[in-house]
Amino acid sequence: MSQPPVFILGGAQTDFSRNWSKENKHIVALMREAMLGALETTGMEPREVQTAHVGNFAAELYAHQGHLGAFVIDVDPALSGIPTSRHEAACASGSIAILAASAEIEAGRYDLAAVIGVEQMKTVDPATGGDFLGTAAWYEREAKGIEFPFPKLFGRLGDEYDKRYGLRDEHLAHIAAVNYSNARRNPLAQTRNWYMSESHASRQSRYNAVIGGRIKASDCSQVTDGAVAIFLASEKYAREYAKRSRVALDKIPRILGWGHRTAPVEFDTKMDESRDNPYVLPHTRRAILDAFARAGVSLEQISGIETHDCFTTSEYMAIDHFGITKPGESWKAVEEGVIEMGGAFPINPSGGLIGAGHPVGATGVRQMLDAFRQVTEAAGDYQVEAARKIATLNIGGSGTTSCAFVIGS
Amino acid sequence: MGVGAAELFAAGGYHVVMLAREREKAIDAIAEVQGLARAEAISEQIEPGSYDADLQRAVSGAAIVFEALAEDLALKRSFFERIDRYRAPDSIVATVSSGLSIAEMAQGRSPSFRQHFLGIHLFNPPHVIVGTEVIPHAETDPAVVERVVELLNKRLGRRLIEARDRPAFAGNRVAFKTMNEVAQLVPDYGVVFLDYLIGPHTGRAMAPLATIDLVGWDVHEAIVNNVYTRARDEAHVLFKLPGYMKDGIAQGRLGDKTPAHGGFYRRTEKGVEILDTSSGKYHEAAAPKPIDFVEEMKVLHRVGRYRESLAVLKTARAAEADLARRVVLGYVSYALNRVGEVAETNGAIDTIMSYGFNWAPPSVLVDLLGAASIVELLKRYELKVPPIVERAAAENKKLYAGSVLDFGRTFVG
């Protein structure tokens, strides 16, 4: 069944290198700045927004604040009264908010939706934050009493690849180096001025400690604070917007396809379930294929990918799950430069979660904004040449909730 | 600064030869670079050496020679004489000076040296503070400036402005005027009160006197003396180093870098002590007495309501508010009256104040308070109205080119 199109009108992102706790800011300040920035960038008025969806993982834990949907209203008095809600699916929270907003537009309920992804994480020390992140797994079974449970879980994803197909850590180090290198060109990336090299990422050292299993610090995305706001619109609204912005409607990007699948929460159950499957995370693979099918595209038509590299192992997984290589052969794409800028399928031109930063609830929305920037040739120094269609993959938990999108015009 | 600069260039992918008086000192410095980069592997890109043994070889093979000696014109000039002898014809020579005359440093050098010479003023620590000034002198080849701008922007992630070769360039000229103005007020109002009243809520990451302690009283002295001696403008008297600071420096009181002697603050095992400028002694720090309008501004910043916060500053009736307004408006007036003198545009001054000092850009303060209001306030406080603000008021135009996403971080709750 053909769905009505959902257009992306643009948005804004906070600088992911900022520490909002050092600025002594409440989480509402993050939401305000992202939303005001998005309004200014798109030239829209607050009164035009008809509905708002917030993606957030754990503000109750990190910022002792719930009911985030309601805080959208605080941005401007003209928003008072609009329906709002907050969505949570661990690190995929932002994508779930996008799905909810786009479903409302497809259903014809509203013509213009704001989606805000937000997370404030630098409020606590790393060990406490690691424990909070553990609630994205089955906490009592996989995280309780374990220091930094998620690096360990994604280390085990690497171990599973190693067991099934073989995995060399040098390929993970290369993935880290590529993401950091891309991030240097992204003016909003958290690590844009950090030092990284393949040599550093390859070795365990004082400054590159093992965090869990085969995961070293250089394999990890970074905890940070951030918010991203985008506007999604119906065709009716997009037509008006195109007219007043003096752009052709077909130049305004849209969500061409989406995929959304959920696997069992526990990592061991996932691995048991996929034992005889060529894909280690088959539900993630299906989410990607669903997005491609709904968009009516094949991988060859994709100009670049913004994927969920919470750890280098998750990007390694994404490479074969997107179909860039056969299952278990992601290393070939790494070695051949396929995933680098200028390669056949540049992955994370923004720097991804490792380079750009991973404020959990904001990540899915950030990926979509970066995809929008790519297909509108507005990505500046990290622009993929002639980008027409960009795919995204956003994952919650240890490969539990998978959301994929294809964005293009 | 040599360590920070080495880290910056190595992290940007350059091979760096780091020279010091003795090779061992360069080796120690490389360990510091590893600490800044949080990576041992950065040393693979850095080669240690000494001026005596390695200068000629290193300079003759270098694309960029980056000088980070002490702020001493004679010392720098004698160093550049040697560089001039050894450098490759196309190589760029840069000084990290924070305010000495670029033209005077190049005086007497070969035409090629003079064409390839300019200032690259980094702010400490450069791996954290991205604001940077590029300062050509009259003879610098524009193509050299272009090359330097490109590499600093694209490879080293700098937020760059081109500043004029004027005393203290742009950022230090504007910031140290305000900081010295506050330092001059200390005998009348005290350290705690001033750092509270002109604190982060007025659009700065750190209170002014704490900032002077951080940069060092000796560095502060060098900068304000340089401007006081070499520049004449409406704020001339505000660059005069307070007598108590001159005396303190003579006694070794240089701020955070001399923990035993202290600065405005002295940290002891018992806690933080405060300098009493009348006696030169320290006493136990007492929390500042809260002032309603200050607390109200902080609450508004915390929730991202910067315009509303400045409206509170504008209308506050408390006696202290007059002093706060005078200092904040003095900053706006001084900064924007320097347009065309220390930098071409207000945008350049905004960038360096924001990314070099983490201060709210002066144009943002104008926009948030309203240009017409600012004109009226400046007149009330007998501060010089910048022509650019007058124009903005007349034409009802915004001055700041960015958005809240660019300046929000400069307002602290």
Interface residues (C-beta under 8 A of the other chain):
Chain A: A12 Q13 T14 D15 R18 K22 E23 N24 K25 H26 V28 A29 L30 R32 E33 A34 L36 G37 E40 T41 D74 R184 R185 R192 N193 W194 Y195 M196 S197 S199 H200 R203 S205 R206 Y207 N208 D381
Chain B: E7 A10 A11 Q34 A37 R38 A39 E40 A41 I42 E44 H127 V130 K154 R155 G157 P200 K298 H301 R302 V303 G304 R305 S403 V404 L405 G408 R409 F411 V412 G413
